[in-house]
Amino acid sequence: MERSSQLLKGVLEMCLLAIIAEEPSYGYEMARKLESRGMSLVGDGSIYPLLSRLQRQDLIEAYTVDSKGGPPRKYYRLANSGRERLDRWVGEWQVLATGVNQVLTGGTHG
């Protein structure tokens, strides 16, 4: 479990940007989306510090929306620089994942 958690930390920001790229979302909603896609190790508490960091880096923008019968929700949307970073990370991830898979399966590259 600890190793899975360490691996997750390295890719969670990229996954959050990907979720936000689909549609603006609020923190709890993002946690549920990640969980439904097999990332059950992600807790609500681990998402909010990353969202703050992504916002400080101007990769995402926050805005509030009134919710029915509750406090306003803070939604996040992708900034242009966030789209560029996500595209770059996805390309890097695909190269890395291919290499890791080659190593794990004993295959050779090319």
N, C-alpha and C positions, 0 to 999 in steps of 0.2 A: 504493500500500500504506500509506503514512504517513497519508493522509487517512482511509482506512478504519479504521486503528487509532485515530485521534483521535475519529472518530464513535462507535466501539465503546466507548471509555472513558465516554462520556456515558450509555450505556444498560446497561452491564454489571451494575451493582448491581440494577437493576430485573429484568434477566433472571435473575440469581442468585436473587432472591426468588421469581420465578415457578417456577424449577426446584425450589426447596426447598418451595414451596407444594404441588407435586404429591405429594411424598413426602420424608421426611427422607433426606439424601444426605451423602456425604463428598466432599471436594474433588476428587479424581481422577475420581470418578463424575460430578460436575457438569461438569467439563471435557469429558468424553466426550459427555455429553448435549448440551452446547452445540455441540460440533463436529458431532454427528450432525444437528443442526438448522440447519446452514449457517453457524455462527459459528466457522469454522476458525481465525480469527486469535487466538482466546483460548488463551493458554498456561497451563499449570498454575501457573506462577509469578505470573501476574497475578490469579489468583483468591484466593489465600490472604490477601493484604493486605486485599482487599475484604471477605472473610469476617470478618476480625478487626475491621474498621471496623463492619460491620453488627452484629456481636456487641456491640461497645462501645456502639452506639446502641440496644441492647436490641431490635433488630428480629428477631434470630435467637438461638437458644439452642444451645449445644453440649453433647454428651454422648459418652462413649466406649462402644464395643461391641467385645468380644473378637472377633478374626477367627481363622478356622481356619488354623493354621500360620504366623501372622504377628503383628506387633504389633497392639495395639488400634487401631481406627479411630475418628477423631473425626467424628461425624455432626453435622449441623446440622438443626434444625427451626425452623419459623416461629413467632415469638412473636405474640401478639395484635396488638401494635403494628406488627409486620411485615406482617400481613395488611391492616391499615388503610392503611399506607404503600403497599403494592403496589396496592391498589385505587385509591388516589389517583393514583399514578404511571401506571397503565394508562389512566385517564381522561385525564390530561394528555397522555400519549403519543398517544392516538387523535386528540385535537384537533390536536396538533402535526403528526403524520404526514399528516393530511388537508390541513392548510395547506401543508405542504411539497410534497405531491403536486400540489396546485392550482398552486403556483408553477412546479414543474418541467414540468408539462404545458401551461402557458399557459391553464389553465382559470380560470373566475371562480367565486367563492363566492356562492351563493345568490341 
